[in-house]
Amino acid sequence: MHLKQFTRFYQLHLLPTSNQGIQLGDLVWKPRWGANRLQHKGMGKNIFNRFYDAELLSKTEWEKRMQQLKNPPCELAALAQLHLRDVEKISGLFLKQLQPEITLNKVMSLRIKNVCARHLPNDLRMDVDQKIEQLDPKSMRQLFRHPRRVYLITELYYGQLKLYLEKEYAIELESVKKQKKLPLSLANEGDYINEYDFDTHAIPFAYRMEPLYKFNG
């Protein structure tokens, strides 16, 4: 399955390659036209930050919820293996650690396998639902500016990357691997192309979002 088919079939959204530090509960701006944005004036970054700003959470309660968002279990997701030739759309987060020695034009293609997902815990879903119900329309606008355009990340998707690289760049890759101590291993050596496994479960590549307006916990 290729990238566009995957996005359309599973209703997941790719994370922009320029963004890092994404976590569950982060807010997404969905404009009338164009791509989703993870930053927008007046929206805020994370839903629990906004609740804290509105004094709906004490500092202790906020800290507890932010801690809960960090490492929920990554559950195996029954998704098709991705085979990506348009690597520039997704590989920035995965391959940033290889740069500047290994650039996108040296990569033949990518596969993502063993996909797992982290979900917003049920108790936090219920908490979001209850907090939103406490807000009247005016308070919602003050917190999120245009609430109907704001969505909430409720799932993050991770996987193991298979990287196909022209063999002439193998020495460069091995040098970067040793220097940066990367979780990279040679899976198959070919005459012209080498295949590498790159353990990337610490970095999400896609997300599922739900509308904040009338969110159902």
Phi, psi and chi 1 to 4 in degrees:
 res  aa     phi    psi   chi1   chi2   chi3   chi4
   1 MET       -  133.3 -177.8  177.7  -74.0      -
   2 HIS   -94.1  173.1  -73.5 -100.7      -      -
   3 LEU   -56.7  -51.5 -174.5   58.9      -      -
   4 LYS   -64.5  -39.5  -70.2 -177.4  179.8  178.9
   5 GLN   -62.8  -43.1  -65.6  171.7  -55.5      -
   6 PHE   -60.6  -48.8  170.8   85.1      -      -
   7 THR   -62.2  -43.8  -56.0      -      -      -
   8 ARG   -69.2  -41.3 -175.8  168.0   57.5 -111.5
   9 PHE   -73.1  -42.5 -174.2   81.2      -      -
  10 TYR   -96.2   -5.2  -69.6  111.9      -      -
  11 GLN    56.3   38.9  -63.1  -60.2  -58.5      -
  12 LEU  -106.5  158.7  -61.7  177.8      -      -
  13 HIS  -121.0  134.6  -55.6  -90.5      -      -
  14 LEU   -74.2  142.0  -68.3  175.9      -      -
  15 LEU   -78.4  133.3  -76.7  164.5      -      -
  16 PRO   -57.3  140.4  -21.1   31.8      -      -
  17 THR   -66.7  -18.1   58.0      -      -      -
  18 SER   -86.5   -6.4   60.5      -      -      -
  19 ASN  -104.5  133.5  -73.5  -86.0      -      -
  20 GLN  -130.7  169.7  -63.1 -164.6   60.6      -
  21 GLY    74.0   22.7      -      -      -      -
  22 ILE   -73.3  140.3  -55.2  -58.5      -      -
  23 GLN  -143.5  166.2   63.4  179.4  -12.3      -
  24 LEU   -58.3  145.2  -66.1  166.2      -      -
  25 GLY    88.9   -8.1      -      -      -      -
  26 ASP   -68.6  153.0  -80.9    0.1      -      -
  27 LEU   -99.7  146.7  -60.3  172.5      -      -
  28 VAL  -126.4  135.0  178.8      -      -      -
  29 TRP   -95.6  122.9  179.6  -98.5      -      -
  30 LYS  -109.4  101.4 -173.2  177.0 -178.0 -179.2
  31 PRO   -74.6  168.6   27.7  -33.0      -      -
  32 ARG   -62.1  -38.8  -69.0 -178.3 -176.8  -85.0
  33 TRP  -132.7  150.3  -62.5  -81.2      -      -
  34 GLY    93.9 -177.4      -      -      -      -
  35 ALA   -77.1  154.0      -      -      -      -
  36 ASN   -62.1  153.7  -61.4  -23.1      -      -
  37 ARG  -128.6  142.7  -62.0 -161.3  -66.0  -90.7
  38 LEU   -94.6   -1.3  -65.2  169.1      -      -
  39 GLN  -133.6  139.1  -66.7   90.7   24.7      -
  40 HIS  -159.3  139.6 -172.8   76.9      -      -
  41 LYS   -57.5  126.6 -175.2  177.4  179.7 -179.3
  42 GLY    85.8   -7.3      -      -      -      -
  43 MET   -84.0  -39.3  179.2 -178.6   70.8      -
  44 GLY    88.5  169.4      -      -      -      -
  45 LYS   -95.5  -49.5 -177.1 -179.2 -172.9  -62.1
  46 ASN  -125.8  143.9 -170.0  -80.2      -      -
  47 ILE   -59.8  -36.6 -174.8   68.0      -      -
  48 PHE   -76.5  -24.9  -66.0  102.5      -      -
  49 ASN   -63.1  -41.9  -68.7  -13.6      -      -
  50 ARG   -68.4  -38.0  -58.2  -53.0  -77.0  157.1
  51 PHE   -64.5  -37.6  -71.2  157.4      -      -
  52 TYR   -65.8  -41.7  177.8   64.1      -      -
  53 ASP   -59.9  -35.0  -67.6  -20.5      -      -
  54 ALA   -85.9    5.0      -      -      -      -
  55 GLU    61.9   30.2  -61.2 -177.1  -13.1      -
  56 LEU   -88.2  -10.9  -64.4  174.1      -      -
  57 LEU  -132.7  141.4  -68.4  172.9      -      -
  58 SER   -76.7  168.8   67.7      -      -      -
  59 LYS   -61.8  -40.5 -175.4  175.6 -178.6  179.9
  60 THR   -64.2  -43.0  -60.2      -      -      -
  61 GLU   -64.7  -40.9  -69.5  170.8  -28.9      -
  62 TRP   -63.4  -46.4  169.2   73.8      -      -
  63 GLU   -61.0  -39.5  -71.3  174.6  -17.0      -
  64 LYS   -62.9  -43.6  179.4 -179.2  177.1 -178.9
  65 ARG   -69.3  -38.9  -76.4  155.6  178.1   75.2
  66 MET   -65.3  -33.8  -63.4  -54.4  -70.0      -
  67 GLN   -67.6  -37.8 -172.5   63.6   34.4      -
  68 GLN   -63.2  -30.0  -82.6 -175.2  -92.1      -
  69 LEU   -75.2  -16.4  -64.8  175.9      -      -
  70 LYS   -71.2  -50.4  -73.0 -174.8  177.0  179.8
  71 ASN  -137.4   56.2  -69.4  -54.5      -      -
  72 PRO   -67.4  158.0   24.7  -32.5      -      -
  73 PRO   -59.9  146.2   20.4  -31.8      -      -
  74 CYS   -97.5  106.5 -158.8      -      -      -
  75 GLU   -91.5  138.3  -59.0  173.7   -0.9      -
  76 LEU   -55.7  129.8 -173.5   64.2      -      -
  77 ALA  -107.3  130.4      -      -      -      -
  78 ALA   -82.0   72.1      -      -      -      -
  79 LEU  -114.6  150.6  -57.3 -177.7      -      -
  80 ALA   -66.1  150.5      -      -      -      -
  81 GLN   -66.5  135.4  179.0  173.4  -93.9      -
  82 LEU   -91.9  131.8  -74.7  170.7      -      -
  83 HIS  -120.1  111.4 -174.3 -167.1      -      -
  84 LEU  -113.8  121.8  -51.8  176.8      -      -
  85 ARG  -100.6  -27.1  -63.9 -168.4 -177.7  -81.0
  86 ASP   -86.1   66.4   44.0   -4.8      -      -
  87 VAL   -64.3  -23.4  -63.3      -      -      -
  88 GLU   -65.0  -17.9   71.4  -80.1   -4.2      -
  89 LYS   -78.0  -18.4  -67.4 -175.3  179.0 -179.3
  90 ILE  -135.4  -20.6 -166.3  171.3      -      -
  91 SER   -82.4   -7.0   61.6      -      -      -
  92 GLY   -56.7  -47.1      -      -      -      -
  93 LEU   -67.2  -40.8  -75.6  176.5      -      -
  94 PHE   -68.9  -44.7  -72.5  126.3      -      -
  95 LEU  -100.9    2.0  -58.7 -176.4      -      -
  96 LYS   -57.7  -32.7 -171.8  173.7 -177.3 -179.9
  97 GLN   -68.5  -18.2  -62.4  174.0   83.2      -
  98 LEU   -88.0  -16.6  -58.3 -179.8      -      -
  99 GLN   -81.0  155.0  -64.9  175.1   -5.7      -
 100 PRO   -88.8   -3.7   33.7  -36.4      -      -
 101 GLU   -65.6  -43.8  -68.4   85.2   -7.6      -
 102 ILE  -108.9  112.0  -56.7  -62.2      -      -
 103 THR  -105.1  169.0   55.2      -      -      -
 104 LEU   -60.0  -33.9  -69.1  177.8      -      -
 105 ASN   -72.5   -7.3   61.1   -2.2      -      -
 106 LYS   -93.8   -9.6  -63.5  179.2 -179.5  179.7
 107 VAL   -93.6  125.9  178.6      -      -      -
 108 MET   -74.4  -51.2  -61.8  -64.5  -66.3      -
 109 SER  -166.3  173.3   65.1      -      -      -
 110 LEU  -132.5  150.2  -56.4  172.9      -      -
 111 ARG  -128.8  142.5  -72.1 -176.1 -172.7  -86.9
 112 ILE  -117.4  123.8  -60.1  175.1      -      -
 113 LYS  -131.3  176.9   65.6  174.9 -171.6  175.0
 114 ASN    50.4   51.3  -60.6  -28.1      -      -
 115 VAL   -75.0  135.2  176.7      -      -      -
 116 CYS  -131.6  164.0   68.6      -      -      -
 117 ALA  -132.1  141.3      -      -      -      -
 118 ARG  -104.7  133.4  -71.0 -167.8  165.6  100.1
 119 HIS  -112.9  147.4  -53.3  -90.3      -      -
 120 LEU   -60.7  120.5 -171.7   67.9      -      -
 121 PRO   -55.1  146.8  -25.8   35.2      -      -
 122 ASN   -58.0  -39.5  -72.7  -25.0      -      -
 123 ASP   -66.2  -31.2   59.1  -24.7      -      -
 124 LEU   -76.8  -33.2  -65.7 -172.1      -      -
 125 ARG   -59.5  -46.8  -72.3 -174.2   63.5   93.6
 126 MET   -63.6  -36.9  -66.9  176.0   61.5      -
 127 ASP   -64.6  -44.6 -166.8   32.1      -      -
 128 VAL   -58.8  -46.6  170.6      -      -      -
 129 ASP   -57.4  -48.0 -164.6   -5.4      -      -
 130 GLN   -65.6  -39.7  -68.0  167.3    1.9      -
 131 LYS   -67.3  -40.2  -66.3  -68.4 -171.3  -65.4
 132 ILE   -64.3  -37.6  -70.5  176.1      -      -
 133 GLU   -64.3  -24.0  -72.6 -179.0   -5.6      -
 134 GLN   -77.8  -13.8  -64.7  177.2   38.6      -
 135 LEU   -96.0  128.5  -62.2  170.4      -      -
 136 ASP   -81.2  168.8   56.7   33.8      -      -
 137 PRO   -53.6  -38.9  -28.4   35.5      -      -
 138 LYS   -65.1  -43.8 -179.2  179.5  178.4 -178.9
 139 SER   -64.8  -37.8  -61.2      -      -      -
 140 MET   -60.7  -43.0  -75.8  -73.2  -74.4      -
 141 ARG   -67.0  -37.0  -72.3 -167.1  -61.8  -87.8
 142 GLN   -65.2  -36.9  -71.5  175.6  -22.6      -
 143 LEU   -80.2  -40.2  -93.5 -173.3      -      -
 144 PHE  -122.5    2.4  -54.5  106.6      -      -
 145 ARG    69.0  -67.6 -162.1  158.1 -171.8  174.1
 146 HIS  -127.4   84.3  -62.7  -72.8      -      -
 147 PRO   -56.1  -31.7  -23.3   32.9      -      -
 148 ARG   -70.3  -13.5  -67.9  177.5 -175.7  -91.6
 149 ARG   -97.8   -4.2  -64.9  -74.0  169.2 -157.1
 150 VAL   -99.7  130.4  179.9      -      -      -
 151 TYR  -121.1  160.8  -76.7   63.9      -      -
 152 LEU  -117.9  130.0  177.6   68.2      -      -
 153 ILE   -75.6  117.2  -66.7  179.2      -      -
 154 THR  -111.6  -11.6   56.0      -      -      -
 155 GLU  -144.3  140.8  -62.7  176.5   11.9      -
 156 LEU  -124.6  139.0  -73.4  171.6      -      -
 157 TYR  -114.3  136.3  -74.3   77.7      -      -
 158 TYR  -128.0  160.5  -56.2   74.9      -      -
 159 GLY  -163.5  174.4      -      -      -      -
 160 GLN   -97.5  132.2 -177.2 -174.6   56.8      -
 161 LEU   -96.2  131.4 -178.4   70.6      -      -
 162 LYS  -104.3  124.2  -87.1 -167.5  172.4  -66.0
 163 LEU  -113.1  129.2 -178.3  152.0      -      -
 164 TYR  -108.9  116.9  -64.0   83.3      -      -
 165 LEU  -126.9  139.5 -170.6   72.4      -      -
 166 GLU   -59.4  136.0  -69.7 -173.2   21.7      -
 167 LYS   -60.8  -26.3 -165.9  168.5 -177.2  176.7
 168 GLU   -64.1  -16.7   62.6 -179.3  -69.4      -
 169 TYR  -100.2    8.6  -56.2  119.9      -      -
 170 ALA   -61.1  -41.0      -      -      -      -
 171 ILE   -64.8  -41.3  -65.3  177.1      -      -
 172 GLU   -61.2  -43.3  -69.0  177.8   67.9      -
 173 LEU   -64.3  -43.5 -174.3   62.4      -      -
 174 GLU   -62.5  -36.8  -74.9  -62.2  -37.2      -
 175 SER   -64.3  -44.3  174.6      -      -      -
 176 VAL   -65.0  -41.2  175.2      -      -      -
 177 LYS   -58.5  -47.2  172.0 -171.1  170.7 -178.5
 178 LYS   -68.9  -42.0  -69.4  179.4 -179.1  178.8
 179 GLN   -64.1  -41.6  177.8 -174.6  -12.0      -
 180 LYS  -102.2    0.5  -60.7 -175.3  178.7 -178.8
 181 LYS    53.2   55.4  -61.6 -179.9 -179.7  179.2
 182 LEU   -87.3  146.8  -60.5  177.2      -      -
 183 PRO   -77.5   66.0   30.3  -35.6      -      -
 184 LEU  -123.3  133.6 -173.2   69.0      -      -
 185 SER  -139.2  146.4   59.4      -      -      -
 186 LEU   -76.5  119.6  178.1   64.0      -      -
 187 ALA   -95.4  -33.7      -      -      -      -
 188 ASN  -158.0  129.6 -175.3   44.6      -      -
 189 GLU  -105.0  120.7 -175.2  173.6    1.3      -
 190 GLY  -107.2 -179.1      -      -      -      -
 191 ASP   -69.8  -36.7  -66.9  -26.1      -      -
 192 TYR  -125.0  -24.3  -57.9  102.2      -      -
 193 ILE  -129.9  133.0  -62.4  173.7      -      -
 194 ASN  -102.6  147.1  -75.1   -8.5      -      -
 195 GLU  -112.0  129.2  175.0 -173.2  -23.0      -
 196 TYR  -124.0  145.3  -62.2   88.0      -      -
 197 ASP   -98.6  129.9  -74.8  -25.2      -      -
 198 PHE  -125.9  110.1 -167.8    8.1      -      -
 199 ASP   -75.2  109.1 -171.9   -0.9      -      -
 200 THR  -120.1   27.4   53.7      -      -      -
 201 HIS   -68.4   -7.0  -83.3  102.8      -      -
 202 ALA   -86.3   -8.9      -      -      -      -
 203 ILE  -124.1  118.0  -55.1  172.8      -      -
 204 PRO   -73.9  149.0   27.2  -33.5      -      -
 205 PHE  -114.2  -13.8   69.8   89.1      -      -
 206 ALA  -152.4  164.8      -      -      -      -
 207 TYR  -145.5  157.4   63.9   93.0      -      -
 208 ARG  -111.8  139.7 -169.9 -175.8  -55.3  -81.1
 209 MET  -128.6  156.0   65.3 -178.0 -170.3      -
 210 GLU  -131.2  147.0  -61.3  178.0   36.1      -
 211 PRO   -65.2  135.6   22.3  -31.8      -      -
 212 LEU   -71.8  -35.1 -168.6   60.8      -      -
 213 TYR   -67.6  121.7 -172.3   75.5      -      -
 214 LYS    60.0   39.5  -65.5 -175.5  177.4 -179.8
 215 PHE   -59.4  136.6  179.8   80.9      -      -
 216 ASN  -108.8  110.7 -174.4   -4.9      -      -
 217 GLY   -80.0      -      -      -      -      -
